[in-house]
Amino acid sequence: MEPSAAHYDERLTAPRSWWGIATLIAVAGGLILLPLGTLPLLGGLIGAGALAAAGVSSYGSARIRVVADSLVAGDARIPVSALGAAEVLGSEEARAWRLHKADPRAFMLLRSYVPTALRVEITDPDDPTPYVYLSTRNPKALAAALDAVRTG
């Protein structure tokens, strides 16, 4: 029996400008070591570039998936049966939930460069987490995937 396919799968990749900044960090690493010679210049370029690229890549590797009966967001795996109503948040409402409306007990997978989000209530009485806030580029599709899993 094959595992069921994902109903929703999104990777929150870092924007292109961040890769440009990583390139500038690599160039800076090389230029810092330029007075020491050509080989240190290349070592600084490669070393600083590798560290900057690893940082950007690891931050941009967050995934949101709806697989079988679970919502997988980053490192969290939440059964859909423990989730309540989903609220699609536009850019202004998502910003408000990131700032002054935010609850410190909430699970938040947020990326500042993704303007829209989905907020899903947690209905499990044993879980102190009031809701899950997920930055997503397509909150309507994520909400629809959660509804599809709930209805079977």
QUIBEL-V845280 format. One record per residue. N is the residue number from 0. RES is the residue in three letters. OMEGA is omega in radians with two decimals (999 if undefined). NEAR is the number of other C-alpha atoms within 10 Angstrom. Layout:
n res omega near
N RES OMEGA NEAR
N RES OMEGA NEAR
//
This chain:
n res omega near
0 MET -3.13 3
1 GLU 3.08 4
2 PRO -3.10 7
3 SER -3.13 9
4 ALA 3.14 10
5 ALA 3.06 13
6 HIS -3.12 18
7 TYR 3.14 17
8 ASP -3.14 16
9 GLU 3.06 16
10 ARG -3.11 15
11 LEU -3.09 20
12 THR 3.12 17
13 ALA -3.13 19
14 PRO -3.11 12
15 ARG -3.12 9
16 SER 3.11 9
17 TRP 3.08 15
18 TRP 3.05 15
19 GLY 3.10 11
20 ILE 3.08 15
21 ALA 3.09 21
22 THR 3.11 18
23 LEU 3.08 16
24 ILE 3.10 20
25 ALA 3.12 23
26 VAL 3.12 18
27 ALA 3.09 17
28 GLY 3.09 21
29 GLY -3.11 23
30 LEU 3.10 16
31 ILE -3.10 13
32 LEU 3.14 17
33 LEU -3.14 17
34 PRO -3.13 10
35 LEU 3.11 10
36 GLY -3.06 9
37 THR -3.12 12
38 LEU 3.06 12
39 PRO 3.08 17
40 LEU 3.13 20
41 LEU 3.11 18
42 GLY 3.11 16
43 GLY 3.12 22
44 LEU -3.10 23
45 ILE -3.11 16
46 GLY 3.14 15
47 ALA 3.12 21
48 GLY 3.13 22
49 ALA 3.12 15
50 LEU 3.14 14
51 ALA 3.13 19
52 ALA 3.11 19
53 ALA 3.12 13
54 GLY -3.14 12
55 VAL -3.11 17
56 SER -3.12 15
57 SER 3.11 11
58 TYR -3.12 13
59 GLY -3.10 16
60 SER 3.13 14
61 ALA -3.14 18
62 ARG 3.03 16
63 ILE -3.12 23
64 ARG 2.94 20
65 VAL -3.07 25
66 VAL -3.13 21
67 ALA -3.11 15
68 ASP -3.07 18
69 SER 2.96 19
70 LEU 3.13 24
71 VAL -3.12 18
72 ALA -3.06 23
73 GLY 3.11 16
74 ASP -3.09 10
75 ALA 3.05 12
76 ARG -3.03 15
77 ILE 3.08 16
78 PRO -3.12 15
79 VAL 3.12 20
80 SER 3.12 15
81 ALA -3.10 15
82 LEU 3.11 19
83 GLY -3.08 17
84 ALA 3.09 14
85 ALA -3.14 21
86 GLU 3.10 15
87 VAL -3.10 20
88 LEU 3.02 22
89 GLY -3.03 14
90 SER -3.13 13
91 GLU 3.14 11
92 GLU 3.11 15
93 ALA 3.10 23
94 ARG 3.12 17
95 ALA 3.14 13
96 TRP 3.04 16
97 ARG -3.03 18
98 LEU -2.96 10
99 HIS 3.11 8
100 LYS -3.03 11
101 ALA 3.06 15
102 ASP -3.10 14
103 PRO 3.12 9
104 ARG -3.05 11
105 ALA 2.98 16
106 PHE -3.08 18
107 MET 2.97 18
108 LEU -3.04 19
109 LEU 3.04 18
110 ARG -3.04 19
111 SER -3.12 10
112 TYR 3.06 12
113 VAL -2.99 18
114 PRO -3.07 17
115 THR -3.08 22
116 ALA 3.05 28
117 LEU 3.09 21
118 ARG -3.08 23
119 VAL 3.12 20
120 GLU 3.03 17
121 ILE -3.08 23
122 THR 3.14 17
123 ASP -3.10 14
124 PRO 3.14 9
125 ASP -3.10 8
126 ASP -3.14 10
127 PRO -3.14 11
128 THR -3.08 16
129 PRO -3.12 17
130 TYR 3.07 22
131 VAL 3.09 20
132 TYR -3.10 24
133 LEU 2.98 24
134 SER -3.13 25
135 THR 3.13 24
136 ARG -3.12 17
137 ASN -3.06 14
138 PRO 3.14 20
139 LYS 3.13 16
140 ALA 3.10 15
141 LEU 3.09 25
142 ALA 3.12 19
143 ALA 3.12 14
144 ALA 3.09 20
145 LEU 3.10 27
146 ASP -3.14 15
147 ALA 3.11 12
148 VAL 3.14 17
149 ARG -3.09 13
150 THR 3.10 7
151 GLY 999 8
//
